[in-house]
Amino acid sequence: MILTGQNFIGSERTGMGRNTFRAVNPATGDLLPISFYEATEAEVGSAVLKAEAAFQEYKEQSSEDRALFLEAIGDELWALGDELIERCMSETALPAARLNGERMRTTNQLKMFASLVREGSWVDARIDTAIPDRQPLPRPDIRQMQVPLGPVGIFGASNFPLAFSVAGGDTASALAAGCPVVVKAHPLHPGTSEMVAQAIVSAANKTGMPDGVFSLVQGTSVEVGMAIVLHPRITAVGFTGSFRGGKALFDAANQRNTPIPVFAEMGSSNPIFLLPGAVSARGEGLASGLVGSLNMGVGQFCTNPGLVIANESTETSQLLEAMGDLVSKTASGTMLSEGIKDNYEAGVNRLTSFPGVEIVSEGISGQGKNQVPSKIFKTKATDFLGQSGLEEEVFGPSTLSVIAEGKDQMLEVARKMQGHLTATIHGTDADLEEYKDLIHILERKVGRLLFNGYPTGVEVGQAMVHGGPYPATTAPQSTSVGTGAIKRFVRPVCYQDFPQASLPLALRDHNPLNIWRLINGELKKK
């Protein structure tokens, strides 16, 4: 595929801007071929207006046609072959095996949402039939279902150039809901983004979707993203990235004349609580598992375990020593960009500036471009509780061990915590009984609770929650992974006393879609 560096305004390619930029190979620092056009405000506006023009036609596509579109995107991604992986490797320094796995995850997400659209019950149809002779007043016929919001702005993530990017979960769930999307490509992988955008446009053309159902704009400036968020025809935003970026979009969206929801996943430190029975019974295995999770993807996962909380004991000291030994033998890894590397180094330097924080171990320093070593720090729970800022995420392969004096102090640490994507408990059955209050505390702090596992790796399925209370996300009632993600881009509408012929198919008496519906309080298909 020949890259052009242009934006996709629907199926049209444009390059109106004077400013261009190029991708950088993070492993070498070399500029990659092809200059990419920074989208102008006019191009962003055209993309949004095309999405608005396409909305009604796309919304009315049959479930089968929309499902076929989603599946066709997956087929087109595979048709790009090794060329996609090679370009992505050069833009991210991620290995081919990781990227092929990520492409598989991306296409599986698309297939999952296609199946959801076909099945249809996600519209949550509810019917209360009329009771004309009810006293003292008749009951009208009232029918409710979820309907798509309208054009959605999507922001690609830096650390998942396929699965959380142009054709990732945000795009897949918005398209499944019936919403056209305008995607802001992440500037760290513009060539990858252009190739995936071409795959989506090709799928849209082959399946007869309206022009404007998908657009892609490129750019390094804040203005490109803000032009999407502030456009009056955009009805919602999906974002995966830093707290600073997500909060800026959230604030801007809420200052519009018509505020809109921003579903921003902004990362977290994902605390892991090590209970005494588990530390005593399997300390060596815990050390290996924790270090493996810490180093996965050079720590560049939003579910990286940045905090480990344990009670002071001889076994805990031995576990930390074992972790330190493993980390000291770990080679440095290449981060996604110089900026991300600099932020990591600033983050670990910030940790060491706090009184009571000491380094336990660090990995082998590398000489390559943008390489960083893993690091383990520790502090006492009294210092953690007495200083704000130690809970903040350091994006990269580091973790802070917090040593509590006992159960009560461990629970106090948990209560102090803000919102996170995940929390993990390692323990025995006896531990869980003794520390049952910990579960109750953490239920209010996170979107996903794990037992005897590790948070890195988010299963894509029906029951997954990838979200959590602020500041992990701006919308704790939602998830960005799993079929529940579709609910972000819909809203309920009810129809009162409408004739059958004017009702949506999902609400008609004879149930032509054959979906499960709540009828007079009873779930049924008939």
LUMDRENTI-871260 format. One record per residue (C-alpha): x, y, z; residue in one letter. Coordinates in steps of 0.25 Angstrom, whole numbers, padded with zeros to 4 digits, always signed. Example, Ala and Ser with C-alpha at 12.3 -4.5 7.8 and 13.67 -1.06 7.14 Angstrom:
2
+0049-0018+0031a+0055-0004+0029s
END
This chain:
526
+0000+0000+0000m+0005+0014-0004i+0004+0024+0008l+0000+0038+0004t+0000+0045+0017g-0014+0051+0015q-0026+0051+0023n-0039+0043+0020f-0051+0052+0020i-0061+0041+0018g-0055+0034+0005s-0048+0046+0000e-0034+0049+0003r-0029+0063+0006t-0016+0070+0010g-0020+0084+0011m-0011+0088+0023g+0002+0095+0022r+0008+0088+0034n+0013+0073+0032t+0020+0064+0042f+0027+0050+0041r+0027+0038+0049a+0040+0034+0057v+0046+0020+0059n+0047+0020+0074p+0058+0009+0074a+0067+0018+0065t+0062+0032+0065g+0061+0032+0050d+0050+0040+0043l+0042+0030+0035l+0038+0032+0020p+0025+0040+0017i+0021+0054+0022s+0007+0054+0028f-0002+0066+0027y-0007+0073+0039e-0022+0074+0038a-0028+0088+0037t-0040+0092+0045e-0048+0092+0032a-0044+0078+0029e-0049+0074+0043v-0062+0081+0041g-0064+0075+0027s-0061+0061+0033a-0072+0064+0044v-0082+0069+0035l-0080+0057+0026k-0082+0048+0038a-0095+0056+0042e-0100+0054+0027a-0097+0039+0028a-0104+0037+0042f-0118+0035+0038q-0115+0025+0027e-0105+0018+0035y-0114+0017+0047k-0125+0011+0038e-0116+0000+0033q-0121-0014+0036s-0114-0021+0047s-0108-0031+0037e-0103-0020+0028d-0096-0013+0040r-0090-0027+0045a-0085-0030+0031l-0078-0016+0031f-0071-0019+0044l-0066-0032+0039e-0062-0027+0026a-0053-0017+0034i-0046-0029+0040g-0044-0036+0027d-0038-0023+0021e-0028-0022+0033l-0023-0036+0030w-0022-0033+0015a-0012-0022+0018l-0003-0034+0022g+0011-0032+0027d+0012-0018+0021e+0004-0013+0033l+0012-0020+0043i+0025-0015+0037e+0021-0001+0037r+0015-0002+0051c+0028-0008+0056m+0036+0003+0051s+0027+0013+0057e+0026+0007+0071t+0038-0002+0073a+0028-0013+0077l+0031-0027+0073p+0024-0034+0061a+0018-0045+0070a+0012-0035+0079r+0006-0027+0067l+0001-0039+0061n-0006-0043+0074g-0012-0029+0075e-0017-0030+0060r-0024-0043+0064m-0030-0036+0076r-0035-0024+0068t-0042-0033+0058t-0048-0042+0069n-0054-0029+0075q-0060-0026+0062l-0066-0040+0061k-0071-0039+0075m-0078-0026+0072f-0084-0032+0059a-0090-0044+0067s-0095-0034+0077l-0102-0026+0066v-0108-0038+0060r-0113-0043+0073e-0120-0030+0076g-0124-0030+0091s-0114-0019+0094w-0124-0009+0090v-0131-0013+0103d-0145-0012+0097a-0156-0010+0108r-0171-0010+0105i-0182-0006+0115d-0195-0009+0107t-0207+0000+0109a-0217-0002+0120i-0229+0006+0115p-0238+0002+0126d-0229+0005+0138r-0234+0013+0149q-0233+0024+0153p-0226+0027+0139l-0223+0019+0127p-0209+0014+0124r-0203+0018+0111p-0195+0009+0102d-0180+0012+0105i-0168+0006+0098r-0154+0009+0100q-0141+0005+0094m-0126+0010+0092q-0123+0018+0080v-0110+0023+0075p-0105+0037+0079l-0099+0042+0066g-0085+0045+0061p-0075+0041+0071v-0060+0046+0072g-0050+0035+0075i-0035+0037+0080f-0025+0026+0077g-0016+0022+0088a-0001+0022+0087s+0002+0008+0094n-0008+0000+0086f-0006+0004+0071p-0017-0006+0066l-0026-0010+0078a-0028+0003+0084f-0026+0012+0071s-0033+0014+0058v-0041+0001+0057a-0040-0002+0072g-0051-0004+0082g-0056+0010+0083d-0058+0011+0068t-0064-0003+0067a-0074-0001+0078s-0078+0013+0073a-0080+0007+0059l-0088-0005+0065a-0097+0005+0072a-0100+0012+0059g-0091+0024+0061c-0082+0029+0050p-0068+0032+0055v-0057+0043+0053v-0044+0037+0058v-0032+0046+0062k-0020+0037+0059a-0009+0037+0069h+0003+0044+0064p+0013+0033+0068l+0008+0024+0058h+0002+0032+0046p+0006+0022+0035g-0001+0010+0043t-0013+0019+0045s-0014+0022+0030e-0013+0008+0026m-0024+0004+0036v-0033+0015+0031a-0032+0011+0017q-0036-0003+0021a-0049+0003+0028i-0052+0012+0016v-0050+0000+0007s-0059-0009+0016a-0070+0003+0016a-0070+0003+0001n-0071-0012-0001k-0083-0013+0008t-0090-0001+0003g-0089+0008+0015m-0091+0023+0014p-0080+0032+0011d-0076+0039+0024g-0078+0027+0033v-0063+0028+0036f-0053+0039+0035s-0038+0040+0040l-0031+0053+0043v-0016+0054+0046q-0008+0064+0054g+0002+0066+0065t-0005+0079+0071s-0016+0080+0082v-0024+0088+0072e-0028+0076+0063v-0033+0069+0075g-0040+0080+0081m-0047+0084+0067a-0054+0070+0068i-0058+0071+0082v-0063+0085+0081l-0071+0083+0068h-0086+0084+0071p-0089+0072+0063r-0080+0063+0071i-0089+0055+0081t-0079+0048+0089a-0064+0045+0091v-0056+0032+0093g-0041+0034+0098f-0030+0025+0103t-0018+0032+0108g-0012+0041+0119s-0019+0047+0130f-0015+0061+0125r-0020+0059+0111g-0033+0052+0116g-0036+0063+0126k-0034+0074+0116a-0044+0068+0106l-0054+0065+0117f-0053+0080+0122d-0054+0085+0108a-0066+0076+0105a-0073+0081+0118n-0071+0096+0114q-0078+0094+0101r-0092+0101+0099n-0097+0087+0099t-0088+0078+0107p-0085+0064+0103i-0080+0051+0110p-0065+0048+0109v-0062+0034+0112f-0047+0036+0115a-0039+0024+0120e-0027+0031+0126m-0019+0019+0133g-0016+0016+0147s-0006+0010+0157s-0014-0003+0158n-0011-0007+0173p-0007-0021+0176i-0010-0026+0191f-0002-0037+0196l-0008-0044+0208l+0000-0052+0218p-0004-0066+0214g-0001-0064+0200a+0013-0058+0203v+0016-0069+0212s+0011-0080+0203a+0016-0076+0190r+0026-0064+0191g+0035-0068+0180e+0024-0070+0170g+0018-0057+0174l+0032-0050+0171a+0033-0056+0157s+0019-0053+0154g+0019-0038+0159l+0032-0036+0151v+0027-0042+0138g+0014-0033+0139s+0023-0021+0142l+0032-0023+0130n+0021-0027+0120m+0021-0017+0108g+0032-0009+0115v+0022-0006+0126g+0014+0002+0115q+0000-0004+0119f-0011+0004+0126c-0012-0008+0135t+0002-0009+0139n+0004-0012+0154p+0010+0001+0159g+0007-0002+0174l+0009-0014+0182v+0004-0014+0197i+0008-0024+0207a+0009-0026+0222n+0023-0025+0228e+0029-0039+0231s+0041-0047+0228t+0034-0054+0217e+0030-0040+0210t+0045-0036+0211s+0049-0049+0204q+0039-0046+0193l+0044-0032+0191l+0058-0038+0191e+0054-0048+0180a+0047-0038+0172m+0059-0029+0173g+0068-0040+0168d+0059-0043+0156l+0059-0028+0152v+0074-0027+0153s+0075-0037+0142k+0065-0031+0133t+0070-0024+0121a+0065-0010+0117s+0054-0008+0107g+0050+0002+0097t+0039+0011+0100m+0029+0016+0089l+0035+0030+0088s+0045+0039+0094e+0034+0047+0100g+0029+0035+0107i+0043+0031+0111k+0045+0045+0117d+0032+0045+0125n+0036+0031+0131y+0049+0036+0135e+0043+0049+0141a+0032+0039+0148g+0043+0031+0155v+0051+0043+0159n+0038+0049+0165r+0037+0036+0173l+0051+0037+0179t+0049+0051+0183s+0038+0047+0193f+0043+0045+0207p+0043+0031+0211g+0044+0025+0197v+0056+0016+0194e+0060+0008+0182i+0060-0007+0184v+0066-0011+0170s+0067-0006+0156e+0070-0014+0143g+0081-0014+0133i+0083+0000+0127s+0083-0001+0112g+0090+0008+0102q+0080+0008+0091g+0071+0020+0087k+0059+0022+0097n+0063+0010+0105q+0059+0009+0120v+0062+0000+0132p+0051-0006+0141s+0051-0001+0155k+0045-0005+0168i+0044+0005+0180f+0038+0003+0194k+0033+0012+0205t+0026+0010+0218k+0011+0011+0219a+0012+0023+0228t+0020+0030+0218d+0010+0026+0207f-0002+0031+0215l+0005+0044+0219g+0008+0049+0205q-0001+0051+0193s+0005+0048+0180g+0011+0034+0183l-0001+0027+0177e+0000+0034+0163e+0003+0026+0151e+0017+0025+0146v+0015+0020+0132f+0026+0010+0130g+0033-0002+0136p+0033+0002+0151s+0026-0001+0163t+0025+0004+0178l+0024-0006+0189s+0016-0001+0201v+0019-0008+0214i+0008-0007+0224a+0010-0011+0239e-0002-0020+0239g-0017-0022+0234k-0022-0009+0239d-0012-0001+0232q-0013-0008+0219m-0028-0005+0220l-0025+0009+0222e-0016+0010+0210v-0028+0004+0202a-0037+0014+0207r-0028+0025+0204k-0027+0021+0189m-0034+0028+0178q-0040+0021+0166g-0032+0011+0158h-0035+0002+0146l-0032-0011+0154t-0028-0016+0168a-0023-0030+0171t-0023-0038+0183i-0013-0050+0185h-0018-0058+0197g-0023-0072+0202t-0037-0075+0206d-0034-0072+0220a-0028-0058+0216d-0040-0054+0209l-0049-0057+0221e-0040-0049+0230e-0038-0038+0220y-0053-0038+0215k-0053-0023+0217d-0043-0021+0207l-0052-0026+0196i-0063-0017+0200h-0053-0005+0200i-0047-0008+0186l-0061-0010+0180e-0063+0005+0181r-0049+0008+0176k-0048+0000+0163v-0055-0006+0151g-0048-0020+0151r-0044-0028+0163l-0035-0039+0161l-0032-0051+0171f-0018-0058+0170n-0015-0052+0156g-0008-0041+0149y-0015-0029+0143p-0007-0028+0130t-0016-0034+0119g-0030-0030+0117v-0039-0041+0112e-0049-0037+0101v-0062-0042+0105g-0076-0040+0109q-0073-0038+0124a-0060-0030+0124m-0060-0017+0130v-0049-0007+0126h-0052+0005+0134g-0053+0010+0148g-0055+0023+0157p-0048+0036+0154y-0037+0039+0152p-0036+0025+0145a-0047+0029+0135t-0057+0041+0134t-0069+0031+0133a-0069+0020+0144p-0082+0015+0139q-0076+0010+0126s-0065+0000+0120t-0057+0002+0108s-0055-0013+0106v-0065-0024+0104g-0079-0023+0099t-0083-0013+0110g-0075-0003+0103a-0087-0001+0093i-0095+0006+0104k-0086+0018+0103r-0091+0023+0090f-0106+0021+0092v-0117+0027+0100r-0132+0022+0103p-0144+0028+0095v-0158+0024+0098c-0170+0024+0088y-0183+0026+0094q-0196+0022+0087d-0189+0020+0074f-0196+0012+0062p-0189-0001+0059q-0184+0003+0045a-0177+0016+0051s-0170+0008+0062l-0155+0003+0061p-0155-0012+0057l-0149-0015+0071a-0162-0010+0078l-0173-0015+0069r-0183-0026+0074d-0179-0037+0065h-0164-0036+0069n-0158-0037+0054p-0144-0036+0060l-0147-0048+0069n-0139-0042+0081i-0142-0043+0096w-0150-0031+0101r-0156-0027+0115l-0171-0028+0112i-0180-0023+0124n-0168-0027+0133g-0166-0041+0128e-0154-0044+0119l-0158-0051+0106k-0157-0053+0091k-0171-0055+0088k
END
